[in-house]
Structure formats: structure tokens, C-alpha cells
């Protein structure tokens, strides 16, 4: 698939439906084109998630329907609106051109000629930046043969099963012995549409669509930054930091965290809508107090309420944990509104009622999936049980340690500078400072307080917060840069704007080439499980082994030895060959296993293999009892893990009549168990 084809497919699926919907729904006039572009993907992604959910509830099986229905509906609505607008042209005349429903951008120059030049410069700069963001992401994956690391295994299988089932599914056969599906599926249905439309295999679609979504996660920062700072140049700066300079979100490609990535496209739009809703309802309340009902504000509010319901539903179906962060974000905007009005609750009673109603209606819309979640084990993992195995301190510290290792994920300079900008924002009593303060407090408390109260796992973990830090860091660094230049002018350090422009230009000349080079090298070979040699081995397995074969693969025990994970391409064997492997995708930890493949039995087999210490007779006996008749040693030999992942060293199999090497390509090997 070429770069142009990928961009065209992404625009068609992930931008166009949301773009037309917003044009129709908000009747948007005279706003920043990039603001609308940044908001559009979150609605497109949510539409597909909701349609698949309700289609599954209605037992519809048709990828044609699911792929084209969102676009068909929004095109129909948009064209209907255009026809109606022409027929009632006089009644829709704009009385005050230049004032729309979206926030006004502050003037960048006093003279019209200068303003036009700046507008042209902004358009050129933004389009160039967007092009670089997507191009670098595309070039970074050109040598990858499959998505990276463990999460990509179950993401790919889910996409494949959606394509096979022509909709959502429950049974994972023949790829894994699972009989339930309660995992968030928003990104999977969207990429399934990509795969169906382009004819790509599931793993290639995940790789290419994932990088397009990675670029959209950067563009999604623009509307929120614009809303918080009222500066489109600061907003463009936030995109520059997140898109080229900062490791995240680009680094997600190494971990296969595509659900988290997609949720981070929707979250900024949700924050944008919540802030807009509170602001408009607050103004409407003040108008009522001054005997000015303001009908237009009411109409605007109802439109934004619908947007909020769509995004709440879409975010939940895309990532349960990031949905909780969305709830914390709502609390943050409400807290700031209360602080601004000096805790006069009656002034925000209307936005509060509107938000509560939106969450209740969203809950009703996604209720079929809420019922479906109970079929798996996911719900039980986050509720308290009577058994407490660890002390409170152990439970908190085991997860909180990630904050002391921020430099493992990005250079210290980023969080130090953003912390300085954050402190300055609080000292200057700015809106951005207080909002991020509330958001940080709620998020950190929400990630750690339950650890001291509940024995089970937590919906929000500290790692989720660290991996999402690019959102506040990008905005704060860009805002801080503008604040620094504004301060220098006020102190008359940089009196002439020409000097400021020269400094900015020089910084860009340094930063942009650095960022391009950094993003091109963002893919880490360590996390790539599948190699060309593995693909050759999988092809041989498909052609030369019975379909009911069961393979032992390299792996290790995790979650305090309560579950197992793969450590090389063997974990992908089921997807590429249709044969069963002992270690299913890690998602088996939250789904229901078939009766013949209980979770503790998988762990027990792996423990026995480790305890055998290579005794060939004992090893053969263990494998026979587990129903295993083949062994697969991946090309990377269990090295795609921080733990010791080589469960079956080649030396254990050599020189024994019970094990026969039947295929080799590089270090990838297939061994057969001989009676």
C-alpha cells in the first residue's frame, strides 16, 4: 500500500464522516479549518464503534453495511441541509459575519494586508507540518513485516475475527480457545473497515491504519489547545512538539498500544466539547439573570449535548481506562468553572444537569455492550474481593514506581520544562494552569487511591497517565514558548518583532530536521516479534501440518505467575497459520477460556516445562499430556521480552529421538514430537 493510498483511505474512513457531520450539525461558519479537521476523527471513530455495537445487537453481518453506512448517513444529512438552506436562504442569512459558534481567534495583526499574509503563512505552515507528521510515520514502518510486541497479537486477531464474522463475535476459534468477547473494540472495527475496503490482511491493516491514527492523535491536540489558549500558533506549536519532537504518541507503534492511541484521539475532542458546553450554558445562565433568554444559545447547547453523548459512548467503547480519564477531565472543567464563579453552584447548575443527562443517555446507548461485558472476566477484575494478598504500600508502590522512571520514556528536559511552564501558568493564574492542575490531581488520585482500598486491579493505572503525558506537555511547552516571548517584549528585551520572528525561525530550522530524523528512527527493532524467517516458517506450517496441530512456543509467566505471555513470533503462530498454540493472546486473562484450556492448566504446563530443566524424557511426557505435537522456536528465540523468555532452548531438543527438526529458516525452527 502506497503512502497516497493510505492517506486517501484514512481521510475517507476516519475524517470525512466526522467532517461532514460537524458541518451539518453545527452549521459552522468562518472557523479555523484545522479546528474542524482536528475534531472530525473523534466522531468518525465513534460512529463506527456505535454502528458495529448496535449492528451486533441486531445480529447484522455485513462489512459493506458497516463500512459505508456512517458515510451514507452523514452525506445524506449534509446534502439535505444544503438543499434546505437554499430553499430558505433568506431565513439563514448571517446578521453578523465573522461571528460563529466556535471560539474567535485573536487578531495577529492590525492591518488587513498583514493579516492576510499571516493567514497564508499559517496555512502553509500547518499543511507542511501535517504532511511531515504523516510522512515520517509512514517511512518509520517501511521495514516492519508485522505490528510490534504483544498487544498487537490480540488486536490483529480481533480484526481478523471481525472480518471473518462480518461483525462482532464471541468465539475466537480457530485462533484461540476463547468463548467470550468483552474487550473494548472501537479501534478494531475501524481498522477492520480499513482492511475490508483495501483488501489488506489484518496485520498489515493494523500497521498502516495504526500509523494514520498516530498522526490523527497529534492533529486532535489542535482544537483543544486553541480552546484553552485562544492562539492558533500555540496550537500549531503543540502539534509540532507532539508530532515531531516528543517521543509520544509516535512511540506507541513499538508497543502496539493502538486502543490507547485511538482513545487519545477522542479524549481531547471530549474535553473541547465539555468546555464549550459549560461556557455556553454559563453565558446562557448569565443572560437569563439579565433578562436575555438567548434562544440561539439554547439551540447551540442542545447541539453540543448530542456531540458529548456521541464522544462519551465512542470513548467508552474504544478504551475503558481512558474513558475514566475523560470523566476526570469533566470534573476538572467543572472544578475550574466553580473556582471562577467563586463556588456559586447555582450558576453552573444548568451545565451540571446537562453533563449528568449526557452521561446517562450515553449509558443507555451503550447498554447492550455493558451487558456483554459481564460475559467475560473483565468486570470481576476491578471489583473488591475478600482476599487481600498484599499490604497497602506494596499495592501502591508496585504501580507508582513508573513516575520515578520518567526518563525511561522521554528525556528529562521535556518534563522539567513543562513543569516550569505549568508553575508559571499557575503563578499567572491562567486557565490552562488551573485546568491541568485539577486534571492531574484527579488522575493521580484516581490511579492510586483505589489501590489502598480494593484488592483487585484498577481501571486507571499510573502507566496510562505517563503514556498520556504528551497531551499536557505538548500544550504547556507551546504555551510556555509564547509566554516567554510575550514577557520578553513586555520587559523590552526583544523590542522588535523582526528579532522575535528571526529567533523563532532559527529554532524551527534546528528543531524540525531534528524531529524528522528522530521520528524516522522511532521504531525499535527490539519490540518486533515477527521476521521474514518466521513468515517462511509459518508458510511451511500451513502447508505441511494438520489443522488440529497444537504448538508449544516460547513464553514466560507474568502477573505474579498467574498468566502466560509469548516472547517471540510463536505468539503470532495461531494468526498466521490457523494452528493452536499453548499460549493464547494475553487477552485470555480477561475472557472465558474453553473448558479444555483452563487458565491455570496453561500456567501449570509452563511451570512443569521450566522445572524439567531440559530433561528430554520428562519434557516429552509433559508435552504429550498437554496435547502438544509440535514445537516452534521463533527467529528471535524468546528475546522479545524484558523477562527470560526462552522457554525451550534448542539444546533441549537436539540429540533425542523424540524430537525431530522438520523445518528451519534462519533461527526459526519447527520441531515435531515423535512417538
C-alpha positions as CSV (number, residue, x, y, z in Angstrom):
1,X,0.0,0.0,0.0
2,X,1.4,3.4,-1.0
3,X,1.6,6.5,1.1
4,X,-1.0,8.2,-1.1
5,X,-3.4,5.2,-0.9
6,X,-3.1,5.2,2.9
7,X,-3.8,8.9,3.2
8,X,-6.8,8.6,0.9
9,X,-8.2,5.6,2.8
10,X,-7.7,7.3,6.2
11,X,-9.4,10.5,5.0
12,X,-12.3,8.6,3.6
13,X,-12.9,6.5,6.7
14,X,-11.6,8.5,9.7
15,X,-12.0,12.1,8.7
16,X,-14.7,12.6,6.0
17,X,-17.7,11.2,8.0
18,X,-17.0,13.4,11.1
19,X,-16.1,16.4,9.0
20,X,-19.4,16.4,7.1
21,X,-21.3,15.6,10.3
22,X,-19.9,18.7,12.1
23,X,-20.5,20.9,9.1
24,X,-24.1,19.8,9.1
25,X,-24.7,19.6,12.8
26,X,-23.0,22.8,14.0
27,X,-23.8,24.8,10.8
28,X,-20.2,26.1,11.2
29,X,-19.2,29.3,9.5
30,X,-15.9,31.2,9.3
31,X,-13.9,29.0,11.7
32,X,-10.4,27.7,11.6
33,X,-10.3,24.8,9.1
34,X,-7.7,23.0,11.2
35,X,-10.0,23.1,14.2
36,X,-12.7,21.2,12.3
37,X,-10.1,18.8,10.9
38,X,-8.9,18.0,14.4
39,X,-12.4,17.3,15.8
40,X,-13.6,15.2,12.9
41,X,-11.7,11.9,13.5
42,X,-13.1,11.5,17.0
43,X,-16.7,11.5,15.6
44,X,-15.8,9.2,12.7
45,X,-14.2,6.7,15.0
46,X,-17.2,6.9,17.4
47,X,-19.7,6.4,14.6
48,X,-18.1,3.1,13.5
49,X,-17.9,1.8,17.1
50,X,-21.6,2.6,17.8
51,X,-22.8,1.1,14.5
52,X,-20.9,-2.1,15.0
53,X,-22.2,-2.4,18.5
54,X,-25.9,-1.9,17.6
55,X,-25.4,-4.0,14.4
56,X,-24.1,-6.8,16.5
57,X,-27.1,-6.4,18.9
58,X,-29.4,-6.6,15.8
59,X,-27.4,-9.7,14.5
60,X,-26.4,-7.9,11.3
61,X,-23.5,-9.5,9.4
62,X,-22.2,-7.2,6.6
63,X,-18.9,-5.4,6.2
64,X,-20.4,-3.5,3.3
65,X,-23.1,-2.1,5.5
66,X,-20.7,-1.3,8.4
67,X,-18.1,0.4,6.2
68,X,-20.4,2.7,4.2
69,X,-23.3,3.3,6.5
70,X,-21.7,6.2,8.5
71,X,-20.6,8.0,5.4
72,X,-24.0,7.4,3.7
73,X,-25.9,8.9,6.7
74,X,-23.8,12.0,7.1
75,X,-23.7,12.7,3.3
76,X,-27.5,12.4,3.3
77,X,-27.8,14.8,6.2
78,X,-25.3,17.2,4.8
79,X,-27.0,17.3,1.3
80,X,-30.4,17.6,2.9
81,X,-29.1,20.6,4.9
82,X,-27.7,22.2,1.8
83,X,-31.0,21.8,-0.1
84,X,-33.0,23.1,2.9
85,X,-30.6,26.0,3.2
86,X,-31.0,27.0,-0.4
87,X,-34.8,26.9,-0.2
88,X,-34.8,29.1,2.9
89,X,-31.9,31.2,2.1
90,X,-33.3,34.4,3.5
91,X,-34.0,33.0,6.9
92,X,-30.5,31.7,7.2
93,X,-28.6,35.0,6.4
94,X,-25.8,35.8,8.7
95,X,-26.6,39.0,10.5
96,X,-23.1,39.5,11.9
97,X,-20.5,37.9,9.5
98,X,-17.3,36.8,11.2
99,X,-19.0,35.7,14.4
100,X,-19.8,31.9,14.6
101,X,-20.5,29.4,17.2
102,X,-16.8,28.5,17.6
103,X,-14.3,30.5,19.6
104,X,-12.9,33.5,17.9
105,X,-9.2,33.6,17.1
106,X,-7.4,36.7,18.4
107,X,-6.1,39.0,15.7
108,X,-2.5,38.5,14.8
109,X,-2.1,41.9,13.1
110,X,-3.9,45.2,12.9
111,X,-3.8,45.7,9.2
112,X,-5.8,43.6,6.8
113,X,-2.9,43.1,4.4
114,X,-0.6,41.9,7.1
115,X,-3.4,39.6,8.4
116,X,-3.8,38.0,5.0
117,X,-0.1,37.4,4.8
118,X,-0.1,35.8,8.2
119,X,-3.1,33.7,7.3
120,X,-1.3,32.4,4.2
121,X,1.8,31.7,6.3
122,X,-0.3,29.8,8.8
123,X,-2.0,27.7,6.2
124,X,1.4,26.9,4.6
125,X,2.9,26.1,7.9
126,X,0.1,23.9,9.1
127,X,-0.2,21.9,5.9
128,X,3.6,21.4,5.8
129,X,3.6,20.2,9.4
130,X,0.7,17.8,8.8
131,X,2.4,16.4,5.8
132,X,5.7,15.8,7.7
133,X,3.8,14.2,10.6
134,X,2.2,11.6,8.4
135,X,5.2,11.1,6.1
136,X,7.6,10.4,9.0
137,X,5.2,7.9,10.5
138,X,4.8,6.1,7.2
139,X,8.5,5.9,6.5
140,X,9.3,4.7,10.0
141,X,7.4,1.4,9.5
142,X,8.6,0.6,5.9
143,X,10.8,-2.3,7.1
144,X,8.2,-3.8,9.5
145,X,6.6,-7.1,8.4
146,X,4.0,-7.1,11.2
147,X,2.9,-4.9,14.1
148,X,5.2,-4.9,17.2
149,X,5.0,-6.5,20.6
150,X,2.3,-8.4,22.5
151,X,-0.7,-6.2,22.3
152,X,-0.6,-6.3,18.5
153,X,-1.2,-10.1,18.7
154,X,-4.7,-9.8,20.1
155,X,-5.5,-6.6,18.2
156,X,-4.8,-8.4,14.9
157,X,-6.8,-11.4,15.9
158,X,-9.8,-9.3,16.8
159,X,-9.6,-7.5,13.5
160,X,-9.3,-10.9,11.7
161,X,-12.3,-12.3,13.6
162,X,-14.4,-9.2,12.8
163,X,-13.6,-9.7,9.1
164,X,-14.4,-13.4,9.3
165,X,-17.7,-12.8,11.2
166,X,-18.7,-9.7,9.2
167,X,-19.3,-8.0,12.5
168,X,-18.6,-8.6,16.2
169,X,-18.1,-12.1,17.5
170,X,-17.9,-14.3,20.6
171,X,-15.9,-17.4,19.7
172,X,-12.2,-17.0,18.9
173,X,-11.9,-20.3,17.1
174,X,-9.8,-21.4,15.3
175,X,-7.1,-18.9,16.6
176,X,-7.6,-19.2,20.3
177,X,-9.6,-21.3,22.8
178,X,-11.8,-18.3,23.9
179,X,-15.6,-18.1,24.1
180,X,-16.3,-14.5,25.0
181,X,-15.5,-11.0,23.8
182,X,-15.8,-8.2,26.3
183,X,-12.8,-6.2,25.3
184,X,-13.1,-2.6,24.1
185,X,-13.3,-2.8,20.3
186,X,-13.6,0.8,18.9
187,X,-10.2,0.8,17.1
188,X,-10.7,-2.8,15.9
189,X,-13.9,-2.2,14.0
190,X,-12.4,0.9,12.4
191,X,-9.3,-0.9,11.2
192,X,-11.5,-3.9,10.1
193,X,-13.3,-1.4,7.8
194,X,-9.8,-0.3,6.5
195,X,-8.8,-3.9,5.9
196,X,-12.1,-4.7,4.1
197,X,-12.0,-1.6,1.9
198,X,-8.4,-2.0,0.9
199,X,-8.2,-5.8,0.8
200,X,-5.2,-5.9,3.1
201,X,-4.6,-8.6,5.6
202,X,-5.5,-7.8,9.2
203,X,-1.9,-7.4,10.4
204,X,-1.0,-5.1,7.5
205,X,-4.2,-3.0,8.0
206,X,-3.3,-2.6,11.7
207,X,0.2,-1.5,10.9
208,X,-0.8,1.1,8.2
209,X,-4.1,2.3,9.8
210,X,-2.3,2.5,13.2
211,X,0.2,4.9,11.8
212,X,-2.6,7.1,10.3
213,X,-4.3,7.1,13.7
214,X,-1.0,8.1,15.2
215,X,-0.9,11.2,13.1
216,X,-4.6,11.9,13.9
217,X,-3.7,11.8,17.6
218,X,-1.4,14.8,17.0
219,X,-3.9,16.8,15.0
220,X,-6.5,16.2,17.7
221,X,-4.5,18.4,20.0
222,X,-5.1,21.5,17.9
223,X,-8.8,22.2,18.8
224,X,-8.2,21.7,22.5
225,X,-5.1,23.9,22.5
226,X,-7.0,26.5,20.6
227,X,-9.9,26.3,23.0
228,X,-7.6,26.7,26.0
229,X,-5.1,29.3,24.7
230,X,-7.1,31.2,22.0
231,X,-4.0,31.1,19.9
232,X,-3.7,29.1,16.7
233,X,0.1,29.5,16.6
234,X,0.3,28.0,20.1
235,X,-2.0,25.2,18.9
236,X,0.3,24.6,15.9
237,X,3.2,24.6,18.3
238,X,1.6,21.8,20.3
239,X,1.2,19.8,17.2
240,X,4.9,20.4,16.3
241,X,6.0,19.2,19.8
242,X,3.8,16.1,19.9
243,X,4.2,15.3,16.2
244,X,7.9,15.6,15.7
245,X,9.8,16.5,18.9
246,X,8.3,14.4,21.7
247,X,8.5,10.6,21.7
248,X,4.8,10.1,22.2
249,X,2.4,9.3,20.7
250,X,4.7,8.0,17.9
251,X,6.3,5.5,20.2
252,X,3.1,3.6,20.7
253,X,3.9,1.8,17.4
254,X,6.6,-0.1,19.3
255,X,4.2,-1.4,22.0
256,X,1.1,-2.0,19.8
257,X,-1.0,0.2,22.1
258,X,-3.5,1.1,19.4
259,X,-6.5,1.1,21.7
260,X,-4.8,3.7,24.0
261,X,-3.7,5.7,20.9
262,X,-7.2,5.8,19.4
263,X,-8.8,6.8,22.7
264,X,-6.3,9.7,22.8
265,X,-7.8,11.0,19.6
266,X,-11.3,11.1,21.2
267,X,-10.3,12.4,24.6
268,X,-9.1,15.9,23.5
269,X,-12.3,16.4,21.5
270,X,-14.4,15.3,24.5
271,X,-12.6,18.0,26.6
272,X,-13.2,20.5,23.9
273,X,-16.9,19.8,23.8
274,X,-17.3,19.8,27.6
275,X,-15.5,23.2,27.8
276,X,-17.7,24.6,25.0
277,X,-20.9,23.3,26.7
278,X,-20.0,24.7,30.1
279,X,-19.0,28.0,28.6
280,X,-22.2,28.4,26.5
281,X,-24.5,27.3,29.3
282,X,-22.7,29.6,31.7
283,X,-23.3,32.5,29.3
284,X,-26.9,31.5,28.9
285,X,-27.4,31.4,32.6
286,X,-26.0,34.9,32.9
287,X,-28.3,36.1,30.1
288,X,-31.3,34.8,32.0
289,X,-30.2,36.7,35.0
290,X,-30.1,39.9,32.9
291,X,-33.5,39.1,31.3
292,X,-31.9,38.0,28.0
293,X,-33.1,34.4,27.4
294,X,-30.9,33.8,24.3
295,X,-32.6,31.2,22.3
296,X,-29.7,30.7,20.0
297,X,-27.5,29.7,22.9
298,X,-30.1,27.1,23.8
299,X,-30.0,25.7,20.3
300,X,-26.3,25.6,20.4
301,X,-26.2,23.9,23.7
302,X,-28.5,21.1,22.5
303,X,-26.3,20.5,19.6
304,X,-23.2,20.3,21.8
305,X,-25.1,17.9,24.2
306,X,-25.5,15.5,21.3
307,X,-21.8,15.8,20.4
308,X,-21.0,15.0,24.0
309,X,-23.2,11.9,24.1
310,X,-21.5,10.6,20.9
311,X,-18.0,11.1,22.2
312,X,-18.7,9.6,25.7
313,X,-20.1,6.5,24.0
314,X,-17.3,6.3,21.5
315,X,-14.6,6.8,24.1
316,X,-16.0,4.0,26.4
317,X,-16.2,1.5,23.5
318,X,-12.6,2.4,22.5
319,X,-10.8,2.2,25.9
320,X,-12.4,1.7,29.3
321,X,-9.5,3.2,31.2
322,X,-9.1,6.4,29.1
323,X,-12.9,6.8,29.5
324,X,-12.2,7.2,33.2
325,X,-9.6,9.9,32.4
326,X,-12.4,11.5,30.4
327,X,-14.6,11.6,33.5
328,X,-11.7,13.2,35.4
329,X,-11.4,15.8,32.6
330,X,-15.1,16.6,33.1
331,X,-14.6,17.0,36.8
332,X,-11.6,19.3,36.0
333,X,-13.6,21.7,33.8
334,X,-16.4,21.7,36.4
335,X,-13.9,22.5,39.2
336,X,-12.4,25.3,37.2
337,X,-15.9,26.7,36.5
338,X,-16.7,26.6,40.2
339,X,-13.5,28.3,41.1
340,X,-14.1,31.0,38.5
341,X,-17.6,31.8,39.9
342,X,-16.3,31.6,43.5
343,X,-18.2,28.3,44.2
344,X,-21.7,29.7,43.4
345,X,-23.1,26.4,42.4
346,X,-26.4,27.8,41.2
347,X,-24.5,29.4,38.3
348,X,-23.4,26.1,36.9
349,X,-26.4,24.0,37.9
350,X,-27.5,24.0,34.3
351,X,-24.2,22.7,32.8
352,X,-24.1,20.2,35.6
353,X,-27.5,18.9,34.8
354,X,-26.7,18.8,31.1
355,X,-23.5,16.8,31.7
356,X,-25.2,14.3,34.0
357,X,-28.0,13.8,31.4
358,X,-25.4,13.3,28.7
359,X,-23.7,10.6,30.6
360,X,-27.0,8.9,31.4
361,X,-28.1,8.9,27.8
362,X,-24.7,7.7,26.7
363,X,-25.1,4.8,29.2
364,X,-28.4,3.9,27.7
365,X,-26.9,4.0,24.1
366,X,-24.1,1.6,25.1
367,X,-26.2,-0.5,27.4
368,X,-26.1,-3.6,25.1
369,X,-22.3,-3.7,25.4
370,X,-22.4,-3.1,29.2
371,X,-24.5,-6.3,29.4
372,X,-22.0,-8.1,27.1
373,X,-19.0,-7.2,29.4
374,X,-20.5,-9.4,32.1
375,X,-19.9,-12.4,29.9
376,X,-16.1,-12.1,30.3
377,X,-14.0,-11.8,33.4
378,X,-13.2,-8.1,32.9
379,X,-15.8,-6.8,35.3
380,X,-14.8,-9.1,38.1
381,X,-11.1,-7.9,37.9
382,X,-12.0,-4.4,39.0
383,X,-14.3,-5.1,42.0
384,X,-13.2,-5.8,45.6
385,X,-12.8,-9.3,46.8
386,X,-12.5,-10.7,50.3
387,X,-8.9,-11.9,49.7
388,X,-6.1,-9.3,50.3
389,X,-2.7,-10.7,49.4
390,X,-0.6,-7.5,49.7
391,X,-0.1,-4.6,52.0
392,X,-1.5,-1.2,51.0
393,X,2.1,0.1,50.5
394,X,3.0,-2.8,48.2
395,X,-0.1,-2.4,46.1
396,X,0.5,1.3,45.6
397,X,4.3,1.3,45.2
398,X,4.2,-1.6,42.6
399,X,2.4,0.7,40.2
400,X,3.5,4.1,41.3
401,X,7.2,3.4,40.6
402,X,6.7,4.3,37.0
403,X,6.8,8.0,38.0
404,X,10.3,7.7,39.3
405,X,11.5,6.4,35.8
406,X,10.1,9.1,33.5
407,X,13.5,9.4,31.8
408,X,13.0,5.8,30.6
409,X,10.2,7.0,28.4
410,X,11.3,10.5,27.3
411,X,14.2,12.8,28.1
412,X,14.1,14.7,31.4
413,X,14.3,18.1,29.6
414,X,10.7,17.7,28.4
415,X,9.0,17.1,31.8
416,X,11.3,19.7,33.5
417,X,10.4,22.4,31.0
418,X,6.8,21.5,31.0
419,X,6.8,21.6,34.8
420,X,8.3,25.0,34.8
421,X,5.7,26.2,32.2
422,X,3.0,24.6,34.5
423,X,4.2,26.5,37.5
424,X,4.4,29.8,35.6
425,X,0.8,29.2,34.3
426,X,-0.4,28.8,37.9
427,X,1.5,31.8,39.1
428,X,0.0,33.9,36.3
429,X,-3.4,32.5,37.3
430,X,-4.1,31.2,33.8
431,X,-7.0,29.0,32.8
432,X,-4.6,26.4,31.3
433,X,-2.7,26.1,34.6
434,X,-5.7,25.5,36.8
435,X,-7.3,23.1,34.4
436,X,-4.2,20.9,34.2
437,X,-3.8,21.1,38.0
438,X,-7.3,19.7,38.6
439,X,-6.8,17.1,35.8
440,X,-3.5,16.0,37.3
441,X,-4.9,15.8,40.8
442,X,-8.0,13.8,39.9
443,X,-6.0,11.5,37.6
444,X,-3.2,10.7,40.1
445,X,-5.7,10.2,43.0
446,X,-7.9,8.0,40.7
447,X,-4.9,5.9,39.7
448,X,-3.7,5.3,43.3
449,X,-6.4,5.7,45.8
450,X,-8.3,2.5,44.8
451,X,-5.1,0.6,45.4
452,X,-5.3,1.3,49.1
453,X,-9.0,0.3,49.2
454,X,-9.6,-2.5,46.7
455,X,-7.8,-5.9,46.4
456,X,-8.4,-6.1,42.7
457,X,-6.8,-4.3,39.7
458,X,-7.5,-0.6,38.9
459,X,-9.2,0.7,35.8
460,X,-6.7,3.6,35.7
461,X,-3.0,2.8,36.3
462,X,-0.1,5.2,36.6
463,X,1.4,3.8,33.4
464,X,-1.6,5.1,31.5
465,X,-1.0,8.5,32.9
466,X,2.7,8.5,32.0
467,X,2.0,7.4,28.4
468,X,-0.7,10.1,28.0
469,X,1.6,12.9,29.3
470,X,2.3,14.1,25.8
471,X,-1.1,15.9,25.8
472,X,-0.4,18.3,28.6
473,X,3.4,18.5,27.9
474,X,2.9,19.5,24.3
475,X,0.3,22.2,25.2
476,X,2.3,23.5,28.1
477,X,5.6,23.7,26.2
478,X,4.0,25.5,23.3
479,X,2.1,27.9,25.6
480,X,5.3,28.5,27.6
481,X,7.3,29.4,24.5
482,X,4.7,32.1,23.6
483,X,4.5,33.3,27.2
484,X,8.3,33.7,27.2
485,X,8.3,35.8,24.0
486,X,5.4,37.9,25.3
487,X,7.3,38.5,28.6
488,X,10.5,39.5,26.7
489,X,8.6,42.1,24.7
490,X,6.9,43.5,27.9
491,X,10.3,43.7,29.5
492,X,11.7,45.3,26.3
493,X,14.3,42.6,26.0
494,X,13.2,41.9,22.4
495,X,11.7,45.1,21.3
496,X,11.4,44.4,17.6
497,X,9.1,41.7,16.2
498,X,11.5,41.1,13.4
499,X,14.0,39.8,16.0
500,X,11.4,37.5,17.5
501,X,10.5,36.1,14.1
502,X,14.2,35.5,13.4
503,X,14.6,33.6,16.7
504,X,11.5,31.5,16.0
505,X,12.7,30.8,12.5
506,X,16.1,29.7,13.8
507,X,14.6,27.4,16.4
508,X,12.4,25.8,13.7
509,X,15.4,25.3,11.4
510,X,17.0,23.4,14.2
511,X,14.0,21.6,15.7
512,X,12.2,20.4,12.5
513,X,15.2,18.5,11.0
514,X,16.0,17.0,14.4
515,X,12.3,16.0,14.8
516,X,12.1,14.4,11.3
517,X,15.3,12.4,11.9
518,X,14.0,11.4,15.4
519,X,10.6,10.2,14.2
520,X,12.1,8.2,11.3
521,X,14.1,6.2,13.8
522,X,11.3,5.8,16.4
523,X,10.7,2.1,15.6
524,X,12.8,-0.1,17.9
525,X,13.8,-3.5,16.4
526,X,13.7,-5.0,19.9
527,X,9.9,-4.9,20.0
528,X,9.4,-6.6,16.6
529,X,8.5,-10.2,17.1
530,X,8.0,-11.4,13.5
531,X,10.8,-11.6,11.0
532,X,10.9,-12.7,7.4
533,X,12.3,-16.1,8.6
534,X,9.2,-16.5,10.8
535,X,6.9,-15.8,7.9
536,X,8.6,-18.6,5.9
537,X,8.2,-21.0,8.8
538,X,4.5,-20.1,9.1
539,X,4.0,-20.7,5.4
540,X,5.6,-24.2,5.8
541,X,3.4,-24.9,8.8
542,X,0.2,-24.0,6.9
543,X,1.2,-26.4,4.1
544,X,2.6,-29.3,6.0
545,X,0.9,-29.7,9.4
546,X,-2.6,-30.9,10.3
547,X,-5.1,-28.2,11.1
548,X,-5.6,-29.6,14.5
549,X,-1.9,-29.4,15.4
550,X,-1.0,-27.8,18.8
551,X,2.3,-26.0,19.2
552,X,4.5,-25.2,22.1
553,X,6.0,-21.7,21.8
554,X,8.5,-19.6,23.7
555,X,7.0,-17.6,26.6
556,X,7.1,-16.7,30.2
557,X,4.8,-16.2,33.3
558,X,3.5,-12.8,34.2
559,X,1.1,-11.2,36.7
560,X,2.8,-13.0,39.6
561,X,2.9,-16.2,37.6
562,X,-0.9,-16.2,37.2
563,X,-0.8,-15.9,33.4
564,X,1.5,-16.5,30.4
565,X,2.8,-14.4,27.5
566,X,4.7,-15.1,24.4
567,X,8.2,-13.9,23.8
568,X,8.8,-14.2,20.0
569,X,7.0,-14.8,16.8
570,X,5.5,-18.0,18.1
571,X,2.8,-15.9,19.7
572,X,1.7,-14.9,16.2
573,X,1.6,-18.6,15.0
574,X,-2.2,-19.0,15.5
575,X,-2.9,-15.9,13.4
576,X,-0.6,-16.7,10.5
577,X,-1.3,-20.5,10.4
578,X,-4.7,-21.2,12.0
579,X,-3.0,-23.7,14.3
580,X,-3.4,-23.6,18.1
581,X,-0.5,-22.5,20.3
582,X,-0.3,-23.3,24.1
583,X,-0.1,-19.6,25.0
584,X,-3.2,-17.7,23.7
585,X,-3.2,-13.9,23.2
586,X,-2.8,-12.2,26.5
587,X,-6.4,-11.1,26.4
588,X,-7.3,-14.6,27.5
589,X,-6.7,-13.2,31.0
590,X,-10.0,-11.3,30.8
591,X,-12.0,-13.6,28.6
592,X,-13.6,-17.0,29.1
593,X,-11.4,-20.0,28.1
594,X,-12.9,-23.1,26.6
595,X,-13.3,-25.9,29.2
596,X,-10.4,-27.9,27.7
597,X,-8.0,-24.9,28.0
598,X,-8.4,-23.6,31.5
599,X,-6.1,-20.7,32.5
600,X,-4.4,-22.5,35.4
601,X,-3.7,-25.5,33.2
602,X,-1.7,-23.3,30.8
603,X,0.3,-21.9,33.7
604,X,0.8,-25.4,35.1
605,X,2.2,-26.7,31.8
606,X,4.7,-23.9,31.6
607,X,5.8,-24.4,35.2
608,X,6.4,-28.1,34.5
609,X,8.4,-27.3,31.4
610,X,10.6,-24.9,33.4
611,X,11.0,-27.4,36.3
612,X,12.0,-30.1,33.8
613,X,15.3,-28.2,33.2
614,X,15.6,-29.8,29.8
615,X,15.2,-33.4,30.8
616,X,14.1,-34.7,27.4
617,X,12.1,-37.7,28.6
618,X,10.3,-35.6,31.2
619,X,9.7,-32.8,28.7
620,X,8.3,-35.2,26.1
621,X,5.9,-36.6,28.8
622,X,4.7,-33.1,29.7
623,X,4.1,-32.1,26.1
624,X,2.1,-35.3,25.4
625,X,-0.1,-34.8,28.4
626,X,-0.8,-31.2,27.2
627,X,-1.8,-32.5,23.7
628,X,1.2,-30.8,22.0
629,X,2.7,-32.4,18.9
630,X,4.9,-29.6,17.5
631,X,7.3,-27.0,18.9
632,X,8.1,-23.7,17.3
633,X,11.2,-21.7,18.1
634,X,10.9,-18.2,16.8
635,X,13.7,-16.5,14.9
636,X,14.4,-14.2,17.9
637,X,14.3,-17.2,20.3
638,X,12.3,-15.7,23.2
639,X,14.3,-12.4,23.2
640,X,11.3,-10.0,22.6
641,X,10.7,-9.6,26.3
642,X,12.4,-8.0,29.3
643,X,12.0,-11.2,31.2
644,X,13.7,-14.5,30.4
645,X,11.5,-15.6,27.5
646,X,13.3,-18.6,26.0
647,X,11.1,-21.4,27.4
648,X,12.5,-24.1,25.1
649,X,16.2,-23.7,24.2
650,X,17.3,-25.6,21.1
651,X,19.8,-27.6,23.1
652,X,16.9,-29.3,25.0
653,X,15.7,-30.9,21.7
654,X,18.9,-31.9,20.0
655,X,20.1,-35.5,20.1
656,X,16.8,-37.1,21.1
657,X,14.8,-39.5,19.0
658,X,11.6,-38.0,20.5
659,X,12.1,-34.6,18.8
660,X,12.7,-34.1,15.1
661,X,13.6,-30.9,13.3
662,X,11.3,-30.7,10.3
663,X,11.9,-27.1,9.1
664,X,14.5,-24.3,9.5
665,X,14.7,-20.8,8.2
666,X,17.4,-18.7,9.8
667,X,16.9,-19.3,13.6
668,X,13.2,-20.1,13.1
669,X,12.7,-23.8,13.6
670,X,9.7,-26.3,13.7
671,X,10.2,-29.5,15.7
672,X,7.9,-32.4,15.7
673,X,7.2,-34.7,18.7
674,X,7.9,-38.3,17.6
675,X,6.3,-41.3,19.3
